[in-house]
Amino acid sequence: PLELAMMSTVSTAWIACWLLLQGLVGSALAATPGGPPPGACAGPEACTREASEDEPVAVLQARHSVAAAGAEVGSERKLNMTGEDYWATWQKQWSATTGYASNDTEIDAADPLSVPCTQDGMCVLQGLGQIKNSLLMKPTLPTEEQVTAACPQGKDCTPSAVIDINKHGAFDGSAQGFYHRLGICYNAPYYYAKACIASGLSPNARAVVVTPKVLRGQTCEEIGYQRWPAFYADPFYGWANNVSLFVSWGTIEWVPFVYLIGACQPCVESLMLKGWGSQWREKHPQCDR
């Protein structure tokens, strides 16, 4: 029966996800000597200054030159994993965890995100493709015009962030450094952040955020979360809404996120069996813009 199969899948999911992220953490924390090779930027800030702040992909790709050279984006610790390494590991383990077999040929052949999917299988491929492209630092982002068109008339679509204050340091300055930004951070339009994420309406957000707080007019990047590894414009929430997910500690902070999603039956169903959020959005039309 489907229910028993899903229970088995979810049980396997959280175990496999935990082992996956343990492996990623072990690889990511391995130090690599030396600095960037000749021709690379002197550091993340230097790379960012060379890219236009009006072009988020350009900024992301500029920072990629540092990450590819071995420097972790947003900290002084060195990494020896590239986007390709992250994707290859993620794809293999995600397929084993969920029972969904896919490959790069299938994912790359999927319709572009600008084309709304009409079949659950295509929606799943688009979702996996966006994870791949985010890890490779070339996510498909909606244009400013597409984001504006997705904003319902009369709604406040100010770019905002949802943080988990249960895992976030106090705003009085008593928490310093890394410990000031723990947990997941969502970028989303203000109305969407309140109605669909902080409200607990999304099964995925409900599983990973304990005490949500919406910061109107601020983005995750602006308050110090890392630009990579991250998940940009998650089509689960409607691609044009540009809902993106960030952490501040890099790979090690994705451990609890993947564990909680993999152990959440409604989350796995909504992603892999119900069109990567398409059926969820149909059920909640206020989140389907």
Buried (B, 14 or more C-beta within 10 A) or exposed (E): EEEEEBEEBBEBBBBBBBEBBEEBBEBBBEEEEEEBEEEBBEBBEBBBEEBEEEEBBBBBBBBBBBBBBBBBBBBEEBBEBBBEBBBBBBBEBBBBBBBBEBEEEBBEEBBEBEEBBEEBBBBBBBBBBBBBBBBBBBBBBBEEEBBEEBBEEEBBBEBBBBBBBEBBBEEEEEBEEBEBBBBBBBBBBBBBBBBBBBBEBBBBBBBBBEEBBBBEEBBBBEBBBBBBBBBBBBBBBBBBBBBBBBBBBBBBBBBBBBBBBBBBBBBBBBBBBBBBBBBBBEEBEBBBB
